[in-house]
Amino acid sequence: MSDSLLDANLQHVPDPYLSGSWRVVDRTLSRADPTTALAQATYLHLQEGYLRLDTSTGQTAGHWSIERDALLSRPYLLLQLAHESVRALVTRLRHSADGHYRALVLYFQSGLELFLVQP
């Protein structure tokens, strides 16, 4: 499937395009704390400002929003969870030609990188 994915121009992607249920298919921890909910996430559900993070041991709720930098209009995903607020750069967004499959890569300031897919 990855050979047939198209890269989205992140400067022009509308914020609601990031909504939906994203399944974590891979992660790179680098120097990130492996015990955080984000590092253990299995699903990230983004619905109209509401966030639900699923892990193998439970769920965490919070809020999310998009912020863009002034110079390049790069999208940053802002996540507000019960015990932390984090910011992740959207480094890549790909989609199938029919739009039914999407892949998203998020890079957090902690060094955590999440690779997510829909469906």
C-alpha positions in Angstrom: 0.0 0.0 0.0 2.8 2.5 0.8 3.9 2.5 -2.8 0.6 4.0 -3.9 0.4 6.7 -1.3 0.6 10.4 -2.2 2.2 13.1 -0.1 -0.1 15.9 1.1 1.2 19.5 1.0 1.2 20.2 4.8 1.1 23.9 4.2 -2.3 23.6 2.6 -3.9 20.7 4.5 -7.1 21.9 6.3 -7.0 21.2 10.0 -10.1 19.0 10.1 -8.2 16.6 7.7 -6.3 15.4 10.7 -9.4 14.3 12.6 -10.4 10.7 13.0 -9.1 7.6 14.7 -5.5 7.0 14.1 -3.9 3.6 14.8 -0.2 3.6 16.0 1.7 1.2 13.8 5.2 2.1 14.9 7.1 4.5 17.2 10.7 5.7 17.8 11.3 6.6 21.4 14.8 8.2 21.0 15.2 10.0 24.4 11.5 10.0 25.2 10.2 8.6 28.5 8.7 5.1 27.6 6.2 5.2 30.5 4.1 8.2 29.2 0.7 7.6 27.8 1.8 9.0 24.4 4.8 6.6 24.3 2.4 3.7 25.0 -0.4 4.8 22.7 -2.1 2.3 20.5 -4.8 4.7 19.1 -5.1 8.4 18.9 -8.7 9.6 18.4 -9.1 13.2 17.3 -12.6 14.6 17.1 -13.5 18.3 16.9 -11.1 19.5 19.6 -11.6 16.3 21.8 -8.8 13.8 22.2 -8.9 10.2 23.4 -5.6 8.3 23.7 -5.9 4.5 24.0 -3.1 2.4 25.5 -2.9 -1.3 26.4 -3.8 -0.4 30.0 -6.5 2.2 29.5 -7.6 5.5 28.0 -6.7 9.2 28.6 -8.9 12.1 27.5 -8.0 15.6 26.6 -8.1 18.3 23.9 -6.3 19.0 20.7 -5.7 21.8 18.3 -3.6 22.8 15.4 -1.1 25.6 15.4 0.9 26.7 12.4 4.3 28.5 12.4 4.3 32.0 10.9 7.2 31.4 8.5 6.4 28.2 6.7 2.8 27.4 7.9 4.0 24.0 9.1 1.2 22.3 11.2 1.9 21.5 14.9 -0.5 19.2 16.8 -1.1 20.5 20.3 -2.3 17.9 22.7 -3.6 18.7 26.2 -3.8 15.6 28.4 -4.6 15.4 32.1 -1.0 15.5 33.2 0.8 17.1 30.3 0.6 19.4 27.3 2.7 18.4 24.3 3.4 19.8 20.9 4.1 17.6 17.8 5.3 18.6 14.4 3.3 16.9 11.6 6.3 15.8 9.5 4.4 13.7 6.9 0.9 13.1 5.8 0.2 10.6 3.0 -3.0 9.3 1.5 -4.2 6.8 -1.0 -5.6 8.1 -4.3 -9.2 7.2 -3.2 -8.7 8.9 0.2 -9.6 5.7 2.2 -6.2 5.2 3.6 -4.0 7.8 5.3 -0.6 7.7 7.1 0.6 10.4 9.5 4.0 11.0 11.2 4.2 13.1 14.3 7.5 14.2 15.9 7.4 15.4 19.5 9.9 17.7 21.2 10.7 14.8 23.6 12.2 12.8 20.7 9.1 10.5 20.4 8.0 9.9 16.8 4.7 8.2 16.1 3.7 6.6 12.9 -0.1 6.5 12.5 -2.5 5.1 9.9 -6.3 5.3 9.1 -8.2 3.0 9.0 
